[in-house]
Amino acid sequence: MLALCKTAPTVNGIELREVDVPTPGPGEVLLRVRYAGLCGTDMHIYHWAPRMARRMVLPRVLGHEVCAVVETLGEGVQGIQPGDQVSLESHIYCGNCRQCLLDQKHLCEHTRYPGIDVDGGFAEWLVVPASIVWVNPPGFSPQLSAMMEPFGIAVHACGEGTGVAGQRVLVNGCGPIGLMAVAVARALGAHQVIAADLNPLRLSTAEALGADLCIHPGDQDLVKVVQAATGGEGVDVAIELTGAEAGLFASLAALRRGGDYRLIGAPADPVAIDLTQWLRTGPTIHNIHGRRIWRSWQQAGDLVSGGRVDLSPLVSHVVPLKDGPSAFDLVLQGKAVKPLLAMDV
C-alpha cells in the first residue's frame, strides 16, 4: 500500500513509500482510511523537533487525524462492526495507570500516539487498538470525521473552568484548533469572541466562524485593542495557542484579574514566569492536553451533528495521498488552513 512516511532525522525527510498492509491482532481493528488531516504535530515532525527526535523510530507512517471505515476486527473486539465509519482518539492509553483509573486517560502515564510511536493514518490501511476508535453516526461527513480529533481539543478548552457562556473570550493563535475554539465559543454562548493571528487567511476564517473582533498582532497592539474592546477590563477567558513566548505573555496581559487562562500551545523552550504577578492578578491556569476521553468526543459529536458548529470552512485543501508532500508545502507557505489527505482519490 502507499504511505507517507518520515524517513530521515532531518528537516523534511518526508517521502512516499510502498509498505505492507498491516494485520490486526487481538483487540485491534484494520481500517480503510478515507481522509487524514495534516496538523501542527506533523509539522513539528517535519522540522524534526527535539521532543519528536527522542522518541520516533524511523521510518514511520505519519498521521493521527483520521476518518476511516472498519474492515476487519481482531480477536475479542466488540462494539464495532465492519463498515462503521470512525474517527480516532490519538492517545493510546493503557487503562491501568492511576490517571486512567481516575478518568484522566488523556494524561495516561504510558500514552502512545499513532504517527509517532506506531504507524499512523497517512496510508491506505491502518491498524489501531479498538480502544481508541470512535464510531460516528450514519451519514456523518467523512471530511468532518477526519477533524473530530483536533475539534475535541477545542471543545475541551472551551468547557474547562468557568466555560465560555456569557463571557468575553480571546483565542490567541488561529490555526485549525484555534479556529475551532472560535466556533465552539460562539456556539456555547460566549458574549464576545476575539481572535488574534498573524495570518490574514486565518483571520478571515475566524470571522467567518463567528469572531466578533479579529486582531493582527503584527499591525496592532493586542493588549490595547482587547482592553479597548472590553471597557478596559480585559477578557474573562484567554485561550493561548500560538506556541510563542510573546503570544503567551500578550494573552496573559489581555486577561482580566481572576480570569481563566487556558494553555494549549506552549513555547518550545522554557519561559521565565513572574509568579509574583500571577499571585497579584490571580488567573486560574488550565493546561489543555488532548481531549477528555470520552466526554469531549460526545460533546464534540453533539455540536457537529446538531448543526451548532460547521467545520467545513476549515477544509482549505484536499490533497491526494500520492501528492501528500505538497500538503506540507501549503502549510509552510501559509496558504492552508486545514489540508486533508484523501486516500481514495
Stockholm file with secondary structure:
# STOCKHOLM 1.0

chainA/1-345         MLALCKTAPTVNGIELREVDVPTPGPGEVLLRVRYAGLCGTDMHIYHWAPRMARRMVLPRVLGHEVCAVVETLGEGVQGIQPGDQVSLESHIYCGNCRQCLLDQKHLCEHTRYPGIDVDGGFAEWLVVPASIVWVNPPGFSPQLSAMMEPFGIAVHACGEGTGVAGQRVLVNGCGPIGLMAVAVARALGAHQVIAADLNPLRLSTAEALGADLCIHPGDQDLVKVVQAATGGEGVDVAIELTGAEAGLFASLAALRRGGDYRLIGAPADPVAIDLTQWLRTGPTIHNIHGRRIWRSWQQAGDLVSGGRVDLSPLVSHVVPLKDGPSAFDLVLQGKAVKPLLAMDV
#=GR chainA/1-345 SS CEEEEECSSSSSCEEEEECCCCCCCTTEEEEEEEEEECCHHHHHHHTTCHHHHTTCCSSEECCCEEEEEEEEECTTCCSCCTTCEEEECSCBCCSCSHHHHTTCGGGCTTCBCBTTTBCCSSBSEEEEEGGGEEECCTTCCHHHHTTHHHHHHHHHHHHSTTCSTTSEEEEECCSHHHHHHHHHHHHTTCSEEEEECSCHHHHHHHHHTTCSEEECTTTSCHHHHHHHHTTTSCEEEEEECCCSHHHHHHHHHTEEEEEEEEECSCCSSCCCCCHHHHHHHCCEEEECCSCCTTHHHHHHHHHHHTTSCCCGGGEEEEEEGGGTHHHHHHHHTTCCSEEEEESCC
#=GC SS_cons         CEEEEECSSSSSCEEEEECCCCCCCTTEEEEEEEEEECCHHHHHHHTTCHHHHTTCCSSEECCCEEEEEEEEECTTCCSCCTTCEEEECSCBCCSCSHHHHTTCGGGCTTCBCBTTTBCCSSBSEEEEEGGGEEECCTTCCHHHHTTHHHHHHHHHHHHSTTCSTTSEEEEECCSHHHHHHHHHHHHTTCSEEEEECSCHHHHHHHHHTTCSEEECTTTSCHHHHHHHHTTTSCEEEEEECCCSHHHHHHHHHTEEEEEEEEECSCCSSCCCCCHHHHHHHCCEEEECCSCCTTHHHHHHHHHHHTTSCCCGGGEEEEEEGGGTHHHHHHHHTTCCSEEEEESCC
//
